[in-house]
Amino acid sequence: MTLLDLMPKPADPDALYTTFAGWAEERGITLYPAQEEALIELFTGANVVLATPTGSGKSLVAAGAHFAALAEGKRTFYTAPIKALVSEKFFDLCKMFGTEQVGMMTGDASVNPTAPIICCTAEVLANIALRDGERADIGQVVMDEFHFYAEPDRGWAWQIPLLELPQAQFLLMSATLGDVRRFEADLTRRTGRPTTVVRSATRPVPLFYEYRRTTLHDTLEELLTTGQAPVYVVHFTQKEAVERAQSLMSINMCSKAEKDAIAALIGNFRFTTKFGRNLSRFVRHGIGVHHAGMLPKYRRLVERLAQAGLLKVICGTDTLGVGVNVPIRTVLFTALSKYDGVRVRVLRAREFHQIAGRAGRAGFDTVGQVAAQAPEHVVENDKAIAKAGDDPKKKRKVVRKKAPEGFVGWSEETFERLIGAEPEPLVSRFKVTHAMLLAVIGRPGNAFEAMRKLLTDNHEDRAAQRRHIRSAIAIYRSLLAGGVIERLPEPDPEGRIVRLTVDLQENFALNQPLSTFALAAFELLDPESPSYALDVVSVVEATLDDPRQILAAQQNKARGEAIGEMKRDGIEYEERMERLQEITWPKPLEELLEQAYEVYRRAHPWIGDYRLQPKSVVRDLYERAMTFTDYVGHYDLARTEGIVLRYLAGAFKALEQTVPDELKTEALKDVIAWLGELVRQVDSSLLDEWEQLANPTDEPEKERELEAKLQPVTANARAFRVLVRNEMFRRVELAALEHYGALGELDGEAGWDADRWADAMDAYFEEHDDLGTGPDARGPKMLLIEEDEESNLWRVRQVFDDPAGDHDWGISAEVDLYGSDAEGRAVLQITDVNRLDGVG
């Protein structure tokens, strides 16, 4: 039975409250006073700003809001800042209301989009609000984590619905809102509804604060021995979090029985990467690591172990605050200052409270603990002074350690100030874009009046509003000059006095805005070219957001290699440094794409909102013929391997969605299949959830396994052939470079050490001057496969692309299909490197 089945008739406010409270009570939930107040206000039709601490049941109030909207026959939208949280809420609401009542729109996937309850990202809702305004079929909006209103790049999406949906009832929720009086007044004025601010400084689990002048090890040991675990140790870089976990391995965290319980829960979970193998050691010792750079399956493992109460310490970053289910008793700040991408500064009150609020587990703890470490040099100085005792002479001889250069310090006074400080007022982040104007122009009615209202009645000050008006006029003129819009001599039947002259793709502003450019750019490529498949990949990659960590690693690697070459060539230091500035990450087709972009932008000026970003990650990985683990190791990306995989998964989705079927050659289908299988074998959750959302079932969602059960890597024959081809071609590339040591590392255990590879290739190079590694050399025609089902082996021959075109030399190998399935990659053994007589 779902909540919808309990809907009272008539659905008056009292009946709704009684029914919903009874439903909660049946599940062992007793409503807090703040929840009761918020629900009563929602059921009577008021807007609510819910500013209550973490763990005070805001999600339950949101469910009550949806219940109220359905009772009135209104459509209700739930928004959150990240797709993972939207997806999680989608499944939760499906359980509460039934799958037919709930839909989702994230840009990546659209499920049941006409349902009465919609879960979506804030950007999706904002674009619907711009496109349809008060005509939108939206009767209620629930905005979770509303403090994202102040995010510099994304805050506009939290403001637009408040401005453009006067017909809707609003529930704005966050633990760190600060002063919200202006929202209270503004919502009442716009919607005509009363607006109630529900605050509660009283946490269900009260917090106690402590400033520590002991070493972090001493602090942790005391917290553990006094029963304050689990402890979340907060760091401000991923590197520090991992290094801390390693340093804590010397502390005996768990009993043997606890370690046995950890091992039992982990079961056969696969730690497939270098970081994963380190994580395996940490968690079996009772220490977790949690940060955004990890693979999703590793983060889920840490969360599951924490939920089971098996981890004593979790070392993580300050990104824990949004949509992460890690129950903890104590939050321990290693610092109260951080680098924010521009400068090092002391934490803001909102940042501090967002992290500190994670302490204390409702239903488990009676209190939560928040501790902050004094700066390391202060702790060492205190120890040195204490060691000197009361002897004045010894005290005078103490050499005080100075703070590191550039250090932004904090003190106990800083800590006390942050504890008592209200979160800073939320700052408006309104902005004007081509997409905004196009959306407003596309809706029925007078676009000038709609834009005037939007530009002059937002949350900006007058000076900012004037800047936005000037920007909007410039964009309007560019659209008019480009022929994208036209003025009408008289209003059309729907009241428009200006209209679009082009058809925009559906949801053009929601998912890969440059995908229409990509479609046009595909026409510039030659389908007969050996590099066509990878050129299509490069076009799509140029439309994706830059993965900064990967590109920085590529640039550092390229510059390091270039310095080595320049030193060998005897180039002077000053010239080396000058040349170095010209070296960046690889940008295939950069000149072609940028020229095409400029031409395309003249006819489609709105894409000027989005920057073309040529890069090569998927293509680089494919051309290097590396596995995921090899690639992460090559660029030293172990701490951010999750970011690498998310980028690869996003590229796979974009290739699937953007490239028309008629443009997908067999070679391109191979690349797409290979990329999808590579992502699945590393961590299938990134694609499984996407595919599940695109093809939902009526079965209720079961609790996720720690790790999804993978289909054998050999099951996808097309993808497995590419994996085999890559393994073989990687050896060709190393042989062409005469890197016999690396070849020996790959095949030494099977008898092909560096010397044997050198002997074999010396014989080849006696006949030929070089060995080709270009597109022709890696083509499918150069790999011969003989499948032997009886022995469960493939016999393969990678033909060399020799300059004479004889194609008689090559590498022979056997592919172990059973072994490949066990390891999730192509497992092969070299049998020979030789010339076959009679082959031409």
LINKA-V580484 format. One record per residue. N is the residue number from 0. OMEGA is omega in whole degrees, 0 to 359 (NA if undefined). Layout:
BEGIN
n=<N N>
omega=<OMEGA OMEGA>
END
This chain:
BEGIN
n=<0 1 2 3 4 5 6 7 8 9 10 11 12 13 14 15 16 17 18 19 20 21 22 23 24 25 26 27 28 29 30 31 32 33 34 35 36 37 38 39 40 41 42 43 44 45 46 47 48 49 50 51 52 53 54 55 56 57 58 59 60 61 62 63 64 65 66 67 68 69 70 71 72 73 74 75 76 77 78 79 80 81 82 83 84 85 86 87 88 89 90 91 92 93 94 95 96 97 98 99 100 101 102 103 104 105 106 107 108 109 110 111 112 113 114 115 116 117 118 119 120 121 122 123 124 125 126 127 128 129 130 131 132 133 134 135 136 137 138 139 140 141 142 143 144 145 146 147 148 149 150 151 152 153 154 155 156 157 158 159 160 161 162 163 164 165 166 167 168 169 170 171 172 173 174 175 176 177 178 179 180 181 182 183 184 185 186 187 188 189 190 191 192 193 194 195 196 197 198 199 200 201 202 203 204 205 206 207 208 209 210 211 212 213 214 215 216 217 218 219 220 221 222 223 224 225 226 227 228 229 230 231 232 233 234 235 236 237 238 239 240 241 242 243 244 245 246 247 248 249 250 251 252 253 254 255 256 257 258 259 260 261 262 263 264 265 266 267 268 269 270 271 272 273 274 275 276 277 278 279 280 281 282 283 284 285 286 287 288 289 290 291 292 293 294 295 296 297 298 299 300 301 302 303 304 305 306 307 308 309 310 311 312 313 314 315 316 317 318 319 320 321 322 323 324 325 326 327 328 329 330 331 332 333 334 335 336 337 338 339 340 341 342 343 344 345 346 347 348 349 350 351 352 353 354 355 356 357 358 359 360 361 362 363 364 365 366 367 368 369 370 371 372 373 374 375 376 377 378 379 380 381 382 383 384 385 386 387 388 389 390 391 392 393 394 395 396 397 398 399 400 401 402 403 404 405 406 407 408 409 410 411 412 413 414 415 416 417 418 419 420 421 422 423 424 425 426 427 428 429 430 431 432 433 434 435 436 437 438 439 440 441 442 443 444 445 446 447 448 449 450 451 452 453 454 455 456 457 458 459 460 461 462 463 464 465 466 467 468 469 470 471 472 473 474 475 476 477 478 479 480 481 482 483 484 485 486 487 488 489 490 491 492 493 494 495 496 497 498 499 500 501 502 503 504 505 506 507 508 509 510 511 512 513 514 515 516 517 518 519 520 521 522 523 524 525 526 527 528 529 530 531 532 533 534 535 536 537 538 539 540 541 542 543 544 545 546 547 548 549 550 551 552 553 554 555 556 557 558 559 560 561 562 563 564 565 566 567 568 569 570 571 572 573 574 575 576 577 578 579 580 581 582 583 584 585 586 587 588 589 590 591 592 593 594 595 596 597 598 599 600 601 602 603 604 605 606 607 608 609 610 611 612 613 614 615 616 617 618 619 620 621 622 623 624 625 626 627 628 629 630 631 632 633 634 635 636 637 638 639 640 641 642 643 644 645 646 647 648 649 650 651 652 653 654 655 656 657 658 659 660 661 662 663 664 665 666 667 668 669 670 671 672 673 674 675 676 677 678 679 680 681 682 683 684 685 686 687 688 689 690 691 692 693 694 695 696 697 698 699 700 701 702 703 704 705 706 707 708 709 710 711 712 713 714 715 716 717 718 719 720 721 722 723 724 725 726 727 728 729 730 731 732 733 734 735 736 737 738 739 740 741 742 743 744 745 746 747 748 749 750 751 752 753 754 755 756 757 758 759 760 761 762 763 764 765 766 767 768 769 770 771 772 773 774 775 776 777 778 779 780 781 782 783 784 785 786 787 788 789 790 791 792 793 794 795 796 797 798 799 800 801 802 803 804 805 806 807 808 809 810 811 812 813 814 815 816 817 818 819 820 821 822 823 824 825 826 827 828 829 830 831 832 833 834 835 836 837 838 839>
omega=<180 177 182 180 182 185 182 176 359 184 177 185 181 181 179 181 182 181 184 179 177 177 179 182 178 180 177 182 174 185 172 179 181 177 179 181 181 181 179 179 179 182 178 173 181 166 179 169 186 183 182 187 173 178 182 171 178 180 179 176 178 178 177 177 178 179 180 180 180 179 180 181 182 178 186 182 173 178 178 186 184 184 181 179 176 181 180 180 178 182 177 182 174 179 183 190 183 187 182 183 189 176 181 177 181 189 175 186 176 183 176 190 178 182 180 174 180 172 182 173 182 180 178 180 181 181 173 180 178 184 188 179 184 174 182 178 182 181 182 178 174 182 181 181 188 177 175 173 184 179 185 185 190 185 180 185 176 181 186 179 179 183 194 183 183 181 189 168 185 168 179 188 170 176 187 183 185 182 184 183 181 176 179 182 184 180 179 180 186 187 184 178 170 179 182 173 178 181 171 175 182 177 173 175 183 181 172 187 182 176 189 176 175 175 183 177 180 179 182 181 178 179 181 183 179 174 181 178 359 182 173 182 189 176 183 166 178 180 180 181 181 180 179 180 179 183 183 180 180 179 178 187 193 171 178 180 179 178 176 179 177 181 180 180 178 178 182 179 184 172 195 184 180 178 180 180 174 179 179 178 183 187 178 177 180 182 176 171 183 174 189 182 183 171 180 183 178 178 179 178 180 180 181 178 178 179 178 178 186 179 180 182 174 178 184 181 183 180 186 195 190 168 181 184 177 181 182 180 185 171 181 178 176 180 175 172 184 172 185 182 179 183 173 182 175 179 172 182 181 179 181 184 179 180 183 182 178 183 177 185 178 181 180 187 173 176 172 184 174 181 176 179 169 177 187 182 177 179 180 178 177 180 181 179 179 180 180 178 184 182 182 181 179 179 180 182 180 177 183 179 180 176 177 180 179 183 173 191 176 183 177 177 177 180 180 180 180 179 185 186 171 173 182 177 180 185 179 179 180 174 180 179 173 182 178 181 181 180 181 179 182 182 176 176 183 184 180 179 181 180 179 180 182 185 184 181 175 185 180 173 187 181 179 178 179 177 180 179 178 179 180 179 179 179 180 181 179 178 180 180 180 179 181 176 176 175 178 180 176 184 176 184 180 174 180 172 172 184 176 176 181 175 177 175 180 180 187 183 189 189 181 183 181 182 177 175 179 179 179 182 178 182 179 184 180 181 180 181 177 182 186 184 181 175 175 177 181 177 181 180 180 180 182 176 180 169 193 183 181 182 178 179 178 181 179 180 181 180 177 179 180 179 179 180 181 177 179 180 176 181 183 186 184 180 177 181 180 180 184 182 181 184 180 177 182 181 181 176 186 184 179 184 182 175 180 180 180 178 182 184 179 180 182 190 181 180 174 175 189 185 173 188 180 180 181 173 176 182 179 179 181 183 176 178 183 167 177 181 178 184 178 179 182 182 178 183 186 182 183 182 177 178 177 184 179 177 181 178 178 178 178 179 181 178 179 188 190 186 178 182 183 178 183 175 178 180 179 176 176 182 181 179 178 183 178 181 178 180 182 184 177 180 188 187 183 178 181 182 179 181 177 179 180 180 185 176 179 181 178 182 176 177 183 171 176 179 182 178 185 169 180 182 180 183 176 189 181 181 182 176 178 178 178 180 180 179 180 184 176 178 175 182 179 179 179 179 182 176 187 177 179 177 178 177 180 193 184 182 180 175 179 179 184 182 181 176 181 180 182 183 174 179 178 185 171 181 185 183 180 182 185 177 181 182 179 183 183 183 182 180 182 177 180 183 175 184 179 185 183 182 181 179 164 172 186 178 175 184 178 174 183 184 180 181 180 180 180 178 177 180 175 181 172 180 181 184 177 180 179 179 182 185 179 178 179 180 183 179 179 177 179 169 190 174 176 180 176 179 179 NA>
END
